Amino acid sequence: MKPLYQKLVVKVGTNVLSQDSGLLDIAVMERLVADIAMLKSSGVQVVLVSSGAVGSGRAVVKLPEKTPTITARQVLAAVGQVRLMNTYSELFDKHGLQCAQVLVTKEDFRDRRHYLNMQNCLEGLLTQGIVPIVNENDVVSVTELMFTDNDELSGLLSSMIQAQALVILTNVDGVFDGNPKDATSKLISTIDTKKLNLEGFIAPEKSSFGRGGMLTKAGIAHKLAMVGITVRIANGKTPHILQEISNGNTVGTTFLPQKSASGIKRWVAHAEGYEKGTVFINDGAVKALVSSEKAVSVLPVGITRIEGDFDKGDIVRIVAENGSTSGASLGYGMAQYNSARAREILGKSNQKPLIHYDYLFLKP
C-alpha cells in the first residue's frame, strides 16, 4: 500500500517519550523509530521534531532548589539532549539508518536568509536519506527567544520543507468535544477549521513535563491547514500509530487542509513575533482586505503610519488604525521595499504595493 503522505513532519511530545518518573520510555521510542524506518523504506521523507531533552536531564540531574529557573532549564537541556540523541542514534542504527541533530532557535526563523539556509540543510539531509531530529536549543533559548513550544517549531518546519502533513503525537487520542478525562466526551475525528471554534471546549492545560497544551496544538493545526498542510493529532503511546496514519486509517483528529499556498506565503503565515515593523492602515484598506473575494495588496494610499524600521524582504505586521477594528492585528506580510521608501510615499496613490498579495497572510 502506497503511504498517504510522501513528506512528513512528526512531532513527539515530552509526555509521550517520558515515563511518569521522567525517565525516557525506551519502548515507546523503539516503536516510534521502527515506524519511521518503515515509512522511509516506502520512500517517505521524515523530519522528527522531538521534545524530551529537559525531561531527560531532569531524570538524572538533581539541582539545588534555589537554582534559578533559566539556569536549571539550560543545565537540564544540555545534559538531557546528549542522552536523548544517543538513544535515538542507537535505535536508528538498528534499522540501518542515520539520524542528525538539528538544534534551532527562534532567531533562525526571523531572518529570510537564515530561514533559507536552514531549509537547504534539512533538504540536504532528507536527500541523503538521513533523518533530521530537530529540537529547540534550550541551552541558549530563554524567555522571549523561546518558541511557545515544539508544536510551534514543528509547524514552522512543516511550512519550511513544504510537508504534506504534520503528525503531532501527544498522550491523548486527539481533540475531544469536552475534557478527555470525562467519559461522556467524544473524539472529533475530522475538523474543518473554517467552521469550528476550538477555544470553546479545549481547556488550555499544559503538559506536566513540556510547555504545550491541546489549545496550542489546535492553533498550530488551524494555521497550517490554512496554507494547505494536513495536521493529524494522535496518541503517541499507541503502538505503530504512524503506520495507522500512513495507511490512511481513521485515528486521532485530522485538520482538513485548505488550498495550498506558496513557500513564501507559508513562511509569512508563521511570522507572528518575528516582524521588524508595523504598518497601520485606514478603514477603507481594512475593508478591502478582509471583505474582498479577490486578491488585494497593501498599498501606500491606505497606510496611515509606520512604526519601526525594516528592509525589503522583512516581515511587517498589519494593524487597523481606526474604525470598528481599531488596534486589531490583521495579519503579516513581506515588505517589497524598505521603511524609508514607504514613509516617502505614505498615503499616495498609484504606487507599488508595500505588501503584494502573494506575500500576504491574513489572520483567520
Phi and psi in degrees as a GROMACS rama.xvg file:
@    title "Ramachandran Plot"
@    xaxis  label "Phi"
@    yaxis  label "Psi"
@TYPE xy
-72.2195  131.666  LYS-2
-59.0877  147.283  PRO-3
-65.4725  -34.4879  LEU-4
-124.469  142.483  TYR-5
-100.633  -20.6878  GLN-6
-135.79  123.033  LYS-7
-137.01  138.704  LEU-8
-107.901  128.473  VAL-9
-115.633  121.417  VAL-10
-109.63  124.986  LYS-11
-117.098  128.915  VAL-12
-85.553  163.383  GLY-13
-58.3656  -40.8122  THR-14
-68.6301  -19.1158  ASN-15
-80.1869  -40.1195  VAL-16
-82.6677  -13.6689  LEU-17
-110.865  146.876  SER-18
-80.5954  173.932  GLN-19
-59.6842  -28.6548  ASP-20
-76.2673  -12.8051  SER-21
98.5403  -13.3244  GLY-22
-69.8634  152.253  LEU-23
-63.0478  137.759  LEU-24
-90.694  93.5217  ASP-25
-63.3306  -36.7467  ILE-26
-60.8519  -42.5776  ALA-27
-65.6266  -42.9791  VAL-28
-63.4698  -38.6246  MET-29
-61.5774  -43.9117  GLU-30
-66.2141  -40.1595  ARG-31
-61.5373  -48.1696  LEU-32
-64.6979  -39.5046  VAL-33
-62.0743  -39.9448  ALA-34
-65.2332  -42.5824  ASP-35
-64.7404  -39.8574  ILE-36
-61.2885  -40.7199  ALA-37
-61.9892  -45.1385  MET-38
-61.1483  -44.0182  LEU-39
-65.5393  -35.0507  LYS-40
-66.1734  -18.8846  SER-41
-96.2415  7.40844  SER-42
90.8652  10.0604  GLY-43
-85.3181  133.459  VAL-44
-89.1899  129.398  GLN-45
-127.872  130.578  VAL-46
-110.065  127.158  VAL-47
-103.44  122.555  LEU-48
-102.599  111.907  VAL-49
-118.397  121.98  SER-50
-80.4205  -174.514  SER-51
113.025  -9.63353  GLY-52
-65.2425  -49.9971  ALA-53
-65.2143  -42.9173  VAL-54
-62.3925  -38.5832  GLY-55
-66.3743  -40.5369  SER-56
-68.0575  -35.2811  GLY-57
-63.2083  -28.0889  ARG-58
-73.4825  -19.9141  ALA-59
-121.739  -16.8658  VAL-60
-109.441  124.246  VAL-61
-106.482  106.837  LYS-62
-94.4277  149.66  LEU-63
-58.4046  146.321  PRO-64
-58.8574  -29.7153  GLU-65
-86.7169  5.5106  LYS-66
-62.5535  127.249  THR-67
-55.3927  144.486  PRO-68
-55.9128  -46.0152  THR-69
-64.6268  -43.8285  ILE-70
-61.781  -42.938  THR-71
-60.3047  -44.2055  ALA-72
-63.4479  -41.2184  ARG-73
-63.9541  -44.5688  GLN-74
-64.7284  -47.764  VAL-75
-62.7468  -40.0974  LEU-76
-67.3355  -40.9609  ALA-77
-62.8419  -41.7866  ALA-78
-75.7401  -45.8542  VAL-79
-67.7948  -34.016  GLY-80
-62.6108  -37.2954  GLN-81
-63.1633  -47.5808  VAL-82
-62.9513  -41.3989  ARG-83
-62.913  -48.0997  LEU-84
-70.0918  -35.4074  MET-85
-60.4392  -41.207  ASN-86
-64.5564  -47.5366  THR-87
-60.6779  -43.6691  TYR-88
-59.3189  -44.6864  SER-89
-64.4989  -40.824  GLU-90
-69.7177  -42.5366  LEU-91
-68.1343  -34.1371  PHE-92
-60.0753  -34.327  ASP-93
-63.7331  -22.0578  LYS-94
-102.689  9.7407  HIS-95
71.5582  26.4779  GLY-96
-116.496  149.278  LEU-97
-102.179  146.911  GLN-98
-124.984  160.202  CYS-99
-133.592  140.997  ALA-100
-88.4378  129.112  GLN-101
-128.343  108.911  VAL-102
-103.039  129.947  LEU-103
-129.901  163.159  VAL-104
-127.297  168.365  THR-105
-61.4608  -31.9219  LYS-106
-60.9088  -28.3001  GLU-107
-66.0293  -19.3276  ASP-108
-102.478  -7.09236  PHE-109
-77.2347  -37.5169  ARG-110
-101.527  133.667  ASP-111
-61.4303  -37.0169  ARG-112
-66.6708  -45.1998  ARG-113
-60.1731  -41.3822  HIS-114
-58.4034  -48.2939  TYR-115
-67.627  -34.4869  LEU-116
-63.2041  -43.0954  ASN-117
-67.5538  -40.6462  MET-118
-58.5496  -43.1142  GLN-119
-62.7668  -40.8012  ASN-120
-62.5374  -48.0343  CYS-121
-64.2277  -42.6149  LEU-122
-64.4638  -35.7445  GLU-123
-63.7068  -43.3326  GLY-124
-63.5093  -44.3067  LEU-125
-63.89  -40.1947  LEU-126
-61.5799  -34.0201  THR-127
-84.1371  2.88226  GLN-128
77.7252  16.2651  GLY-129
-94.0826  141.114  ILE-130
-89.9872  109.739  VAL-131
-72.3627  130.114  PRO-132
-112.212  111.332  ILE-133
-106.168  139.252  VAL-134
-149.117  156.016  ASN-135
-68.5438  141.192  GLU-136
-80.2762  83.8223  ASN-137
-67.1064  -12.8746  ASP-138
-70.3991  -33.6767  VAL-139
-114.141  -13.2218  VAL-140
-89.5002  112.168  SER-141
-135.851  152.125  VAL-142
44.6189  -115.269  THR-143
-69.4078  -13.3005  GLU-144
-86.3705  -4.50284  LEU-145
-87.8224  148.758  MET-146
-67.9145  158.565  PHE-147
-54.7177  -42.5955  THR-148
-176.725  -177.301  ASP-149
-72.5329  -11.3308  ASN-150
-64.6039  -44.8182  ASP-151
-61.3289  -44.9423  GLU-152
-60.9281  -43.5279  LEU-153
-64.6328  -33.8489  SER-154
-66.2413  -43.3784  GLY-155
-60.9843  -43.0039  LEU-156
-68.1641  -37.8285  LEU-157
-60.2543  -41.9016  SER-158
-68.3243  -40.7913  SER-159
-59.6265  -47.5482  MET-160
-93.3456  6.04344  ILE-161
54.2323  50.1236  GLN-162
-66.9563  151.697  ALA-163
-78.746  -27.5956  GLN-164
-154.421  152.816  ALA-165
-116.918  127.687  LEU-166
-108.342  117.633  VAL-167
-101.868  113.176  ILE-168
-97.217  120.579  LEU-169
-126.624  -168.115  THR-170
-103.31  16.4762  ASN-171
-127.936  167.185  VAL-172
-76.4352  -10.951  ASP-173
151.32  -152.574  GLY-174
-94.3064  128.924  VAL-175
-108.453  162.387  PHE-176
-85.3007  15.2823  ASP-177
-171.564  -165.574  GLY-178
-65.091  124.19  ASN-179
-56.8811  -23.7824  PRO-180
-78.6212  -12.6695  LYS-181
-86.277  124.694  ASP-182
-61.7674  -21.4778  ALA-183
-85.6799  -10.7459  THR-184
-73.4474  142.175  SER-185
-116.243  143.854  LYS-186
-70.8331  134.272  LEU-187
-93.9069  113.13  ILE-188
-78.8777  -31.8944  SER-189
-137.001  136.013  THR-190
-126.649  124.297  ILE-191
-97.0327  106.82  ASP-192
-68.1395  -11.1538  THR-193
-72.0869  -24.4065  LYS-194
-112.25  -16.8486  LYS-195
-111.561  130.602  LEU-196
-93.7978  103.44  ASN-197
-72.3003  -30.7863  LEU-198
-65.4788  -16.8994  GLU-199
-69.4553  -23.4997  GLY-200
-138.186  0.35234  PHE-201
-96.6196  117.156  ILE-202
-72.234  134.328  ALA-203
-78.3964  51.3549  PRO-204
-84.499  148.288  GLU-205
-106.133  161.263  LYS-206
-67.5062  155.711  SER-207
-70.929  -30.0333  SER-208
-107.678  -37.2311  PHE-209
-90.5309  -170.937  GLY-210
-106.558  -11.0917  ARG-211
-88.8667  173.44  GLY-212
-151.583  171.502  GLY-213
-65.6634  -34.6337  MET-214
-63.2875  -39.8398  LEU-215
-62.5429  -45.5294  THR-216
-59.3201  -44.7292  LYS-217
-65.3102  -36.5266  ALA-218
-63.7066  -43.3968  GLY-219
-63.6307  -43.1449  ILE-220
-61.0764  -40.6649  ALA-221
-60.456  -47.2965  HIS-222
-64.4738  -42.9461  LYS-223
-65.9842  -40.4557  LEU-224
-59.6506  -34.0602  ALA-225
-67.9001  -22.9615  MET-226
-107.326  15.4071  VAL-227
95.3885  16.0574  GLY-228
-109.388  126.669  ILE-229
-72.1277  139.652  THR-230
-123.592  130.823  VAL-231
-118.518  127.77  ARG-232
-112.198  123.669  ILE-233
-147.88  171.985  ALA-234
-85.2387  113.356  ASN-235
-72.5628  -11.1159  GLY-236
-83.432  -13.6758  LYS-237
-73.4212  125.678  THR-238
-56.1399  129.996  PRO-239
57.3901  38.7638  HIS-240
-63.563  -34.4416  ILE-241
-66.0249  -35.3627  LEU-242
-64.2127  -41.0812  GLN-243
-60.6478  -45.3449  GLU-244
-66.4511  -44.7527  ILE-245
-61.3644  -32.4733  SER-246
-81.7495  -1.73309  ASN-247
84.2291  13.2374  GLY-248
-72.1988  152.127  ASN-249
-82.5927  93.5141  THR-250
-133.484  148.375  VAL-251
65.6628  -153.358  GLY-252
-119.342  132.165  THR-253
-110.35  125.849  THR-254
-93.9158  116.3  PHE-255
-70.4276  132.787  LEU-256
-78.767  151.083  PRO-257
-98.4747  -163.2  GLN-258
-60.3408  134.534  LYS-259
-65.04  142.126  SER-260
-111.733  164.15  ALA-261
-67.6803  164.408  SER-262
-59.1776  -41.7677  GLY-263
-66.5963  -42.3761  ILE-264
-65.636  -33.5598  LYS-265
-64.8495  -39.6182  ARG-266
-63.0351  -46.5032  TRP-267
-61.984  -35.5478  VAL-268
-59.6927  -25.691  ALA-269
-106.021  25.2266  HIS-270
-86.229  -4.64446  ALA-271
-56.7157  125.315  GLU-272
92.2925  -6.02575  GLY-273
-111.776  2.13037  TYR-274
-69.8813  150.677  GLU-275
-99.3235  -16.1417  LYS-276
-161.357  176.02  GLY-277
-132.652  134.417  THR-278
-113.284  134.695  VAL-279
-104.155  132.138  PHE-280
-119.641  152.001  ILE-281
-77.9598  174.314  ASN-282
-62.9422  -35.3613  ASP-283
-64.5014  -41.2283  GLY-284
-68.2022  -36.7043  ALA-285
-60.9894  -48.392  VAL-286
-62.3581  -38.2248  LYS-287
-64.7123  -38.3929  ALA-288
-71.6368  -47.8596  LEU-289
-88.3022  -18.5828  VAL-290
-111.077  -13.1129  SER-291
-79.4489  140.494  SER-292
-89.1418  -9.91409  GLU-293
-101.776  166.726  LYS-294
-65.9595  126.942  ALA-295
-128.235  134.152  VAL-296
-103.176  167.469  SER-297
-93.7139  111.812  VAL-298
-101.016  151.112  LEU-299
-55.8367  -31.8495  PRO-300
-62.9189  -25.6835  VAL-301
-96.698  -0.118015  GLY-302
-92.9045  130.124  ILE-303
-96.0273  -35.5114  THR-304
-162.613  166.185  ARG-305
-133.506  134.68  ILE-306
-114.257  138.991  GLU-307
87.2166  170.701  GLY-308
-120.318  134.042  ASP-309
-143.8  159.542  PHE-310
-108.181  170.039  ASP-311
-59.2372  132.255  LYS-312
95.1628  -9.98131  GLY-313
-79.8776  159.323  ASP-314
-87.4245  135.076  ILE-315
-126.88  150.844  VAL-316
-95.3409  145.384  ARG-317
-111.761  124.021  ILE-318
-128.95  141.503  VAL-319
-74.126  129.912  ALA-320
-81.9592  -39.0314  GLU-321
-147.597  -171.98  ASN-322
81.9905  -166.991  GLY-323
-67.3365  -21.5654  SER-324
-104.227  17.8341  THR-325
-50.2338  128.27  SER-326
86.6705  -6.79085  GLY-327
-77.7093  137.917  ALA-328
-82.2153  118.684  SER-329
-92.5799  -27.9849  LEU-330
163.714  -161.758  GLY-331
-140.124  156.157  TYR-332
-155.747  167.571  GLY-333
-98.18  123.482  MET-334
-67.248  137.448  ALA-335
-93.5713  -7.87465  GLN-336
-158.294  171.39  TYR-337
-79.4467  170.782  ASN-338
-66.5802  -30.9984  SER-339
-63.4794  -45.7745  ALA-340
-65.6549  -39.4248  ARG-341
-61.8555  -38.978  ALA-342
-69.348  -31.6272  ARG-343
-64.063  -35.1931  GLU-344
-110.337  18.2581  ILE-345
-55.7463  127.238  LEU-346
78.6739  -0.145521  GLY-347
-90.2927  145.873  LYS-348
-91.8066  170.453  SER-349
58.133  40.3762  ASN-350
-118.895  158.277  GLN-351
-62.7743  139.937  LYS-352
-58.0856  139.551  PRO-353
-71.8439  -39.2012  LEU-354
-127.755  110.663  ILE-355
-74.6728  150.083  HIS-356
-54.6768  -36.0635  TYR-357
-63.8518  -19.4311  ASP-358
-116.365  26.4725  TYR-359
-120.696  134.698  LEU-360
-127.881  119.053  PHE-361
-96.6334  136.029  LEU-362
-67.4581  146.557  LYS-363
